Amino acid sequence: MTLAKIFVTGKVVKNPEKRFTQNDLAITSFTIDVNPQDESLVRVFAMGNSADIIEQTVKMGDSVLVEGRLQTNTYKTPNGKDKKIFEINASTVEKISGTNTSAQISPAQKENLVQFATEEISQDLIDEDEIPF
């Protein structure tokens, strides 16, 4: 289920891992730390050509700017409890620091992006009468 479009900056905490679907579609996933003070980790994944590029260029320790759709997935733990995880289906991933960095972002811009991405969405934005189902 897609929740919202999101922009997030963070530091890659583990090298990206690439795998393939049964139809040979490449999927690369990695985790970023968006708030080092409380270790707020977000899982990011990309598919297709983006997956190949990310796997080749993004490494642990790089700071990245991720744009994509925020999604939730539910799974059962081994003890039978339902668990939700939030992840980003990335449309764009740009390195903002690390080796071979082409894009630069100021600390003020980074702070604005993080604040934008972490603001709570007001429940008043959705009018229940306008939902077609």
C-alpha positions as CSV (number, residue, x, y, z in Angstrom):
1,M,0.0,0.0,0.0
2,T,1.5,3.4,-1.0
3,L,1.2,6.1,1.7
4,A,3.0,9.1,0.4
5,K,5.9,10.5,-1.6
6,I,9.0,11.1,0.6
7,F,12.4,12.7,0.5
8,V,14.9,11.5,3.0
9,T,18.6,11.9,3.6
10,G,20.7,9.5,5.6
11,K,23.8,7.5,5.9
12,V,24.0,4.0,4.4
13,V,24.6,1.5,7.2
14,K,25.2,-1.6,5.1
15,N,26.4,-2.2,1.5
16,P,23.4,-2.5,-0.9
17,E,22.3,-6.1,-1.7
18,K,21.1,-7.1,-5.1
19,R,18.8,-10.0,-5.9
20,F,16.5,-11.0,-8.7
21,T,12.8,-11.8,-9.0
22,Q,11.6,-15.0,-10.7
23,N,11.2,-12.8,-13.9
24,D,14.9,-11.6,-13.6
25,L,14.0,-8.1,-12.5
26,A,16.9,-6.7,-10.4
27,I,16.0,-5.4,-6.9
28,T,18.7,-3.7,-4.8
29,S,17.9,-2.9,-1.1
30,F,19.9,-1.1,1.6
31,T,19.2,0.6,4.9
32,I,19.9,4.2,5.8
33,D,20.2,5.9,9.2
34,V,18.1,9.0,9.0
35,N,18.7,10.1,12.6
36,P,22.0,9.0,14.3
37,Q,20.9,10.2,17.7
38,D,18.2,7.5,18.0
39,E,19.3,5.1,15.2
40,S,16.2,5.6,13.0
41,L,16.6,3.1,10.2
42,V,14.7,3.1,7.0
43,R,14.8,0.3,4.4
44,V,15.2,1.5,0.8
45,F,14.8,-0.5,-2.4
46,A,15.0,0.1,-6.1
47,M,14.2,-2.0,-9.2
48,G,15.5,-2.4,-12.7
49,N,18.3,-0.2,-14.0
50,S,18.3,1.9,-10.9
51,A,19.0,-1.3,-8.9
52,D,22.1,-1.9,-11.0
53,I,23.4,1.6,-10.7
54,I,22.8,1.8,-6.9
55,E,24.6,-1.6,-6.4
56,Q,27.6,-0.3,-8.3
57,T,27.9,3.2,-6.8
58,V,26.4,3.3,-3.3
59,K,28.5,1.9,-0.4
60,M,28.3,1.7,3.3
61,G,29.1,5.1,4.9
62,D,27.9,7.2,2.0
63,S,25.3,9.9,2.6
64,V,22.4,9.7,0.2
65,L,19.3,11.6,-0.7
66,V,16.4,9.3,-1.5
67,E,13.2,10.3,-3.3
68,G,10.4,7.7,-3.6
69,R,7.1,6.3,-2.3
70,L,6.7,5.5,1.4
71,Q,5.1,2.0,1.8
72,T,4.2,-0.4,4.6
73,N,4.5,-4.1,4.5
74,T,3.1,-6.5,7.1
75,Y,4.6,-9.9,7.9
76,K,4.3,-12.5,10.7
77,T,7.2,-12.9,13.2
78,P,8.2,-16.5,14.1
79,N,6.1,-16.3,17.2
80,G,3.0,-15.4,15.1
81,K,2.7,-11.6,15.7
82,D,1.9,-9.2,12.9
83,K,4.7,-6.7,12.3
84,K,4.7,-3.6,10.1
85,I,7.8,-2.2,8.4
86,F,8.1,1.1,6.6
87,E,10.2,1.2,3.4
88,I,10.9,3.5,0.5
89,N,10.4,2.4,-3.1
90,A,13.1,4.7,-4.5
91,S,12.6,6.6,-7.7
92,T,15.9,8.6,-7.2
93,V,19.0,8.0,-5.1
94,E,21.7,10.6,-5.1
95,K,25.0,10.4,-3.2
96,I,25.6,13.6,-1.3
97,S,28.9,12.5,0.3
98,G,31.3,9.7,-0.1
99,T,33.5,8.7,-3.0
100,N,32.8,10.2,-6.4
101,T,30.1,12.5,-5.2
102,S,28.6,14.6,-7.9
103,A,25.8,16.4,-6.0
104,Q,26.3,18.5,-2.9
105,I,23.7,19.6,-0.4
106,S,24.1,22.2,2.3
107,P,23.5,21.3,6.0
108,A,20.5,23.7,6.0
109,Q,19.0,22.0,2.9
110,K,19.5,18.6,4.5
111,E,17.8,19.7,7.7
112,N,14.8,21.1,5.7
113,L,14.5,17.8,3.8
114,V,14.6,15.7,7.0
115,Q,12.0,17.9,8.7
116,F,9.8,17.7,5.6
117,A,10.1,14.0,5.5
118,T,9.4,13.5,9.2
119,E,6.5,15.9,9.6
120,E,3.3,14.2,10.7
121,I,0.5,14.2,8.1
122,S,-2.6,15.9,9.4
123,Q,-5.6,13.6,9.5
124,D,-7.8,16.5,8.2
125,L,-6.2,16.2,4.8
126,I,-8.4,13.2,3.9
127,D,-12.1,13.8,3.4
128,E,-13.7,10.4,4.1
129,D,-16.7,11.3,1.8
130,E,-14.3,11.7,-1.2
131,I,-12.9,8.2,-1.0
132,P,-14.6,6.1,-3.8
133,F,-14.6,2.8,-1.9
